[in-house]
Structures are given as structure tokens and as C-alpha cells.
Amino acid sequence: MTHITDATPPWRVVIVGAGFAGVHAARRLAGRQVAVTLINPTDYFLYLPLLPEVTAGVLDPRRVAVSLRTACPGARLLLGTVDRVDLPGHRVEFTDPEGGRRTAAYDCLLLTAGSVNKLLPIPGVARHAHGFRSVAEALYLRDHLLRQLELAEVCDDRAERQARCTFVVVGAGYTGTEVAAHGQLLTRDLARDRDGLRDQQIRWLLVDRAAHVLPELSPRLAQTARRTLTRRGVEIRTRTTIVEATRGGVRLSNGEFVPTRSLIWCVGVRPDPLIEPLGLPTANGRLTVDEYLSVPGHPEVFSCGDIAAVPDLTRPGQITGMTAQHAVRQGKLAARNITASLGLGSKRAYRHRDLGFVVDLAGTKAAADPLGVPLAGWPAKLVTRGYHLLSLPANRVRVASDWVLDAVLPRQSVQFGLVRGGAVPLSTADPGASVHHVSVPGGPA
């Protein structure tokens, strides 16, 4: 096999996936002695943490979809989904948006395909639940929430009206908690403007098998979030899960049946299917890499982000969590170590230090612990929004403008019908996933 250093500049670096890790790696590689090719199904980087605000109508969806040409200047963008990785031949084969077959050769490969919705073997979930991992899913959920209220307003059947005004979120991590917070405020405000719903109970349930909401955070911050949501009327059911989903509602593990037309699935994610057929070692379903983000036995292949099992040097024997914070830092380090493997500079092991976490609870509420300092209310809100603005690679002025307008103007409540339920099935991988059905010569079918 030809070693990386045997090639001559500009070295060809192919990055599969334009999530947090892939984008930040591409940005760091710009200007080096490399030719960067970025393969992704879409021409934008999706800033996932602000998706709940898209559903709530706070942000225009274009604000969270950052042009890759803007975010990664100097990188060559190839639209498509990877079908085949030829590790011995140093090639990646993919299908473009019009079905054409194309190939990209590399001297160095960085796999940052990210993650997709995680399904559990619960009857009815794949058929009746709504996921939340893409712009399409966020827009569909917004239309769905509005549609339920409009149908409830003209419904004469009291039981059906209540079912349409009941919303169940499964998963009380970051995404589920923020979806419940933003969704509850949205539906409450919209119901106030409808004569037929002014006396109607708008019910939101947040369900999780964990002992408390936001189990990733400190108990103090988790309690702040719980108190905020409870005061608004959100019913929090911890140590509880669903055991069945039907068209008419969901059955909880405590035996209670909740009539609803809205099951929102935020239980977490799993690594992109890219790694399954590669025939390489994995840990917890993620591709095994060393502390330098390199795949053992393949010095020309690197991986990081949600798809990679990166050793956590601060906790021996553990791997880093699947968070944007890790993905950003690992992407930057991957760029450094890739260039080092090409003879430019020195490698560095990945060692993280938590800067804290932020959770937007909608309205003027948030919870945050920057550098370990617990905050709530307006101070947390300012820190949360400041963090998002700094983390966005572009669109900052537009996002800030939308926030200002939302503070002084009523939200517009219209359905566009741009995304139908059949276009965002929970039973398939995320529509924005970078790789599907990868095969490797000589590897498992």
C-alpha cells in the first residue's frame, strides 16, 4: 500500500460528512498544502442545537442551514451519499443527487458521518413517532403542531379534541427538553388566539426512563430545567417509558394510556451506518480510533465526532460522548493530525476539558454552567445565545435579527405543507445523513 508521505503536495484529503467535526476539520485544513474534498448529501452545514427554534417559529430555517461554500472556503464540495469505501485502493465511491456514480481518490480520508435517529424495538414507534434530526423533520413538526390545534378547534368530540391538544415527547436529554420547552410555549400562545381553544387544556408530557431530566447535566441544573417546565404545566414523567404507540395514543410503562396524535421521538442517536460494513473494529457501535483520531492499521484514515469511539484520556477506559462540543474540538484536532501525518507539524492526542453546557428553555428561560458556574433565567439565556452565535460559522447577524424580531413581534402561525410525513419516516436514517449502505471490497456484505 502507498503510504501518505509517498505522495506529493497538494495531498488529497477527502472528508465524508459535513457535520460539526467535518466542517471544522475542513476549515482548519484550508490554506495548508492539501486539496480538501468534502462529500455530503446537502450543500449546507446544519446547526442542530437551534432546530427547536425553527419548529417554534423563532428562526427562519435558512438561519440554521449554513452554506458549506461559505463555511468551508477552499474546500471542493461534492454532493452525494457514499456507497462504497475502497480502503486498499484509497477511493470513495458515491451517488450524486441525480443518481450518477462518482469516485473520489484520497491520500488521506477523514470519516465524520455523524449520527442518525436511534430506534428502540417498541411496537408502533417507527410508524407513529416524529423524529427530530433534520430541517425537514423540524418543519414537518411545526406544521403538525399547528394542524393539530386547527383540527382541535373545529372538533365537536371532546375526547378527540383533547387528544389533538396532547403532545408527548420521549427523551429528556438536550433535544427533548428543548423541543418540549419551545413546543409548549408555541402551542400555548397559539391556543390563546383561537376562540375555540381558549378554555382547552394544552397538555405536554416529557417522558424518560432516567431519574431526572437532562441526565447529562449536574443535578442542580437539571432541577432548574425541571422547575421551569413544571411551572409552565409540562408533565415530567421520569423513570417511565412508552411500551406501545398507536394511531390513537401511547401506552406508558406504568400502564397509563395517553390519547394523543403527537409522539415526538428524541431518545438519542446512533452512529451512522457507514461503519457497519467496513470490517474495522468498533466500540459501542462506533469506529475504534486511537487518541490521535487515527484508525488502527490504517494510518491514512482518521475519524472523529459521533461516529468514532475516541478514547477519553480524562477517564481511562471510557470514550468521549456524542456531543457537538467534542465533535468541534475533535474536528480541529483531526486537521492538525492529518497534516502531521503528511509531514507538516506534530501530532497531538485528544484531551478535552468541559467548558460547560447550555440548554435553551424558550422564552426568557435557560440553564447553563459556563466553566462550572451554574446559571438560570436571563443570565443563562444571554450565555446560551452568546454561545450559539459564537459557534455558528456564519449567519450570525441574521440569527440575532430573528431573535430581536421574535421579542417584539407576534409569531406567524401558518402551515406551508412543504414536508409530508412520508418524506421523514422515523424508520429510516436521518435524511441528512452522510453515508448509506457502504460496502468494502473483501468486507462483510
N, C-alpha and C positions, 0 to 999 in steps of 0.2 A: 504494500500500500504506500502511496506517495504521502510523505509527511508534509505538514503545513509549511514548515520552513523551507521546503524544497521549491515551493512556488515563488514567483517573483511579484513584486508590487505592480499595480494595486491588487491586494489579495481580495478574493471574492468571499464576502460574508453574507450568508442567507439567514434571515430571521423569519421564523414561522410563527405568526401571531402578533397582532398589534394591540395587545392589552397594556397594562401598566409596565410590565417588565420589558416587553418588546419595544415599546415606544421609547422608553428611557435609555435602553441599550443603543437604539438607532441614533438617538440624539447625541449620545456620548461618542459614538464612533464617527460622527460627522467631522470631516477635516483630517482624519487620520489617513494612513496610507492603505485604505481599504475601499472597496466598492460595495456598498451596502444594498442588498435587495430585501425588501420587506414583502412577504406574501400574506395576504389577509382577504377574507371574503368581502369586506367593505372598505370604502376609501376613507373611513374615519376611525378615530380612537374614541371609544365610549367611556365617558367618565361616570362609572356606575354609581358612586355614592350620591349623586344628585338625581337619580331616576325617580325616587319618591316625589320629588318636587315637580317633575314632569307630569306624573299622574295627577297630582293635586292642582295642576294648572298654574303653579307659581312660575315655572320656567318653560320657555319655548323648547321643544325637543332638539332644535338645532344648537342650543347652547351647550348641551352635553355631548354632542357629536362633533368632535374636533377634527378638522381636515388633516389627514396624515401628511399631505404635502406641506401644510403649514407647520405641523408639529414636528416633522422629521425632514427638514430641508436637506437636500443632498442624497437622500435615500431613493432608490428606484422602487416604485410601488407596482406590484403585480397582484391583480385581483384574482382570487380563486381559492379553492379548497384543495388541500394536499391529499392526493390519493395514494402515493407511493413514495417511500424513502429508500433509496438505494445507498446504504451505508458504504459498501465496498467501492461503489462507483462514484461516490461523492456527488449524488444527484438527488434532486427533489422533483417529483412529478406532480402536477396539479391540474385541475379542471377550471377553466375560466368561466365567467358568468354566462357565456353563450354555449357552453358545452365543449369548447375546444380543449385539446390536450396539449399541455406545455411542459417544458422542463427547465429547471434552473440548476446550474452546476455551482458547487461551492468548494472553497478551500477550508472554510470553517462554517459550521452550522450551529445556530442557536435556536433551541426549541422553547418557545414561550406561549404555547397554545392556550394556557389558562384552564378554565373550568366550565362546567355546564351544570344545569339543574340536577339535583340529586333526588331520585325517586326511591320511595320505600314500597315494599310489597303489601300495600293496603288496598283492599278492594275498592274500585271506583275512583281512586285518586287521579290516575292518568287520564281518565275520561272527563272528570268534572272539575278538576282544580285548574287554577290560572297561575302560571309561573311568573317570575319577575327577574329576568336577566338580560333584557334587551329593550331597545326603544320600541319595537313592535309590541312587546308584552306590556310595557308601561302605557302606551297609547290605547291598547285594547282594554286594559283595566280601567282607564279613565272613562272611556265610552261605556263600559259595562256598569260602572257605578252610577253614572248619570242615567243610563237606561233603566236601571232598577228603580230609581226614585221616580222617574217619569211614569213607569208602568204601575208603581205602587199608588201614585196619586189618583189614578183613574180606576183603581181596582175596588170592586164592591165587596169582595171576600176579605174579611178581616184577617183570617189566618194567612192567606196568600200575601196580603199587604205587609204583614209583619215579617214574613219570610223574605220578601224582597228588600226589606229595610234592615235585615240582619246580615252582618258581614263577619266571616271567620278567617282569621289569619293564623296559619300554622307555622310556628318557628318564631321564637322571641329573641333572636340574635339581632345584629345591627339592622339588617334589611327588614325583617318582620316588624321590629319595633318601630322603625321609621315609617314603614308603609301604614301601620295601624294608626300612628300619630297623625300623619298627614291626611290619610283617608277619613279618619273620624272628624277632623275639623272641616274637611271639604263637604262631606255629606251633611253634617250638622248645619252648616251655613246655607247649603242649597235647599235643605228642607224648610228652613225659615222663610224662604222666598216663595214657597208653594202653599197655597191656601189649604189644599187637601192633606198636607203633611205637617201642619204646624203643631198639632197635638199628637203626632205619631212618634212613638219611640224609635229612635235610630240606634240600633244595637251593634256594638263591635266587640268581638271576642278575640283575645290573643292567647293562643294555646301553645304550650311547650312542655315537654317531658322533664326539662331541667327544674331545679329547685327554685329558680328565680329568673326574671327577665335579664337579658344581657349577661349571660354567664361568663363572657369573656372579660367583663369589667370587674372592678372592685365592688364588694357588696354595698359600699356607700353610694357609688354612682348608680348602681342597679336600683337601689332603693329610691333614689331621686327620680329616675325614669318611671318606676312603678307608681310612685306617689303622683306624679304629673298626669299619667294616663288614667289612673283611677279617679282622680278628681274630675276628669272630663267625662267619666262614665264608661270608659273602656273596661270590660270584664277580663281580668287576667286569670287564666287557668294554668297554673304551674303543676308539675308532676302529673300532667294529663296529656294525652294524645288522642288522635282520632283512630278509630278502628274500621270505619267504613264511610264511604262517600256515595251519595245517591243524587239523583236529579232534585229530590225534594229536601235534602239536608245532609247533615253529618252526624254520626254516632260517636260520642266520646268514650274514652276508656273507662269512665266512671258509670257508664250505662245511659247517660243522658243523650237524648236525640234533639239536635238543634235544627229546626227548619230554616233553611237558607238557600239562596240561589247563588251565593258568592263564597267560594272557597279559594283563598289566596295562599299559594304554596311557597313558603320561604324557609324551608327546613335546612338549607345549606347547599353545598355544591360538591361535585366530584371532579377529578381530573378529566380533561378532555380525552376522548377515546383514542387519540393519537398514539399513546404509548402502549396500548394493549397488544398490537401485533408486532412490535419492534423486536421482541425476543430479548430484551435487555432487562436486567434486574430492577425490581420495583420494591417500594416500601409503602405500605398503606395505600396501594394503588397509584403511587406517584413514582416517577422515574428516579432511580438512585443516582445521585451525584456526590462528588466529594466536596470538601469545604471551599474549593476553588470554583465550584459550579461546573466542573468537567465530568463527563460520563466516563466511568472507569473502563479502560480498554479501548476507548475512542478519544484520543487527545484532541481531535478536531471537532468534537461535538460537545456543546455546552447546553445547559438547560437551567431554567430558574422560574420563579413565580409559582402559581398554584399547581402546575403540572409536575414540579420537581420536589423530591424529598431532600431538601437542603439540611445538612446537619446543623443543629443549634448548639454552637460551641459554648453558650452560656448555660446550657442544660444538657450535660453529657448523656448521650443515648436517645435524645429527643430530636425531632425535626421541627423546622420553623412552621408557623401557622400559615394558613391560606388567607393572607390579608394583603390589601393594597400597599400598606406600609412596607412589608417585606418585599413585595414584587418590585416596587420602585427602587429600593436600595440594591436588590439583587441584580436588577437590570443594569444599573450603573456599574456595579462591580463586574458583571459579565463582560461589559465592553472593555474594561481595563484588562481583565484576564485574557480575553480574546486577543487583544493587541500584544499582550505579553507573550502569548503562545506563538505569535508571529515574529518575535524577536524585538518588540518595542516595549521597553519598560519591564517591570517586575510584577509577578502575581501577588494577590493578597487574598487571604481567607475571609469568608463572610462571617462577621461577628456583629450582631445588631445590639442596639440599645433602644428600648422603648421610649418614644417621645411623648406617649400618651395617646388617648383616644377621644374622639368626638362623636356624639350622637345627636342628630337634629330631631327634636320632638315637636316640630311645627309651631306656628305662631311665634311667640317670643320665648319659647322654651327650648332648652338643650341641656345636655350633660357632657362634661368634658373634664379631663385631668391632664392638662399640658404639663409635662415634666413632673408628673406626680402630684400636681396641685388640683384638688377637686373643686370644680366649679359647677354652678347651676344658674338657671334663669338668664338674664341679659348678658352677664359676663361670659357664660358658657356659649351663648348664641353668637356673640361677637367673635370669640375664639374659633367656633365652628365655622362660621362663614369666612373668616380670615384664612383659616387653614385650607378650605376648599379653593379660594381664589388663588392662593399661592401654589396649590397642587395642580391646578388647571394649566396645561401647556399653552392655551390660547382661549379666546372668548371671554376674558375676564371682565372687560367693560360691559359687554352685553349681559353677562350673568348679573353683575352688580346693578345694572339698569333694570332688569326684570325684578330684582328684589325690591328696589325702590318703588317701582310701579305697583307691585303687589301690596306694598304697605299703605298706599294712598288710594288705590282704585279697587273696586269690586272685581272678583274673578269672573271671567266669561264662562258660561256653562252651556256649551253646545257639543253635540256629538258630530264627529266627522265621518265615522264609519269607514275609515281608511284601512283598518285592520280587522279582519273577520276571525272568529275563534278558530277556524280550521287552519289559519296561517300560523298560529302559535301553539301547536299541541304540546302539552307538557310531556308527553311520552317520547318525544324526540329530543335530540341535543339542542342546545341553545342555537337559534337561527344565526347568531353572530359568531358561532364557534369557528375556530381557525382551521381545524383539520377533521376530516371524517374518513373512516374506512381506509386507514393506512395499511399498506402491506409492504413487506420487506423480502427481497429475494432470499430464499432459503429459510425464512422465518415461518412462524405458525400461520396457518390460513385464517 
